[in-house]
Amino acid sequence: AGYYRRIFRDYTEDRVYAGAILNRRFGDVWVADLRLNLARIQLDDVAFGAPTQIIADEGPSNAVDTGFSLTRTTIDRLTRPTNGSRIEIGFDNFGLYAGDLKFNRTRADYTTYLAIDRDFLGRTSTLRLDASVGYIFGGEAPTYEKFYLGGRTLRGFEFRTVSPKGTPSTPTGPDNIPVGGNWMMFLGAQYQFPLVGETIDGVFFTDSGTVTNQVGFDEYRLSVGIGVRLFLPQLGPTPMAFDFAFPLMTGEYDETQVFSFSAELPF
């Protein structure tokens, strides 16, 4: 249970939530989850001229989410994985028993690591492949529960800006505000190789994907880039990721972003 307040460019999301998860492992590679989440969501500080879709979702709204997921993983290790794959399939239903929101959301994510080369010091170069698809159906999801890409989820584009854009609520309102989509697809590849000892790795990558309201490949985006991974024992096993991405395919009103930085978790 908890509370958080997220400040976005066009509104602030306040959420009080509580939930429970029942988890069961089957053998060495399969895990299943059943979950129930309750939340009360309200949007505050909505910007003047914000899209009508955001204004309609101000709330407060009560959300009751019942869902399950199935995960299979053969990844050899969480720190600098070199081999194996992970696939997760999830489904969430909002409003089956109660609540103001009524829709279904499904998502599948796949990641695999392939060892490409090992140098004389025992350091491994790896190829990571990623694929994700998601779809919302059976009702109308609010903007804060829809799909977005951008930032670390699709490098080369600003955070959450790969998305359908909203309808301005005023004649002079901006027409480039993302409001999320019902369909999401992402495909990516990243080659990682050692540069300096065990401290610095280099990467080449390509990210691609789209977020729309209909299943398809409309307004597909593509970027390529380079970066470094900095491993510092003082910060634990998760490396710092510094990436420079260059969009090759963009959509209307996209906002691009060359540099991105974060702590890079394997999943």
Secondary structure, DSSP 8 states (H G I E B T S, - for coil): -EEEEEE-SS-EEEEEEEEEEEEEEETTTEEEEEEEEEEEEEEES--TT-BHHHHHT-S-EEEEEEEEEEEEE--S-SSS--SEEEEEEEEEEESSSS-S--EEEEEEEEEEEEEEEE-TTS-EEEEEEEEEEEEEESS---GGGSB-B-BTTBTTB-TT-BS-B--BSSTTS-S--B--BSEEEEEEEEEEEEEETTTEEEEEEEEEEEEESSSS-TT-EEEEEEEEEE--GGG-SS-EEEEEEEEEE--TT--B-SEEEEE----
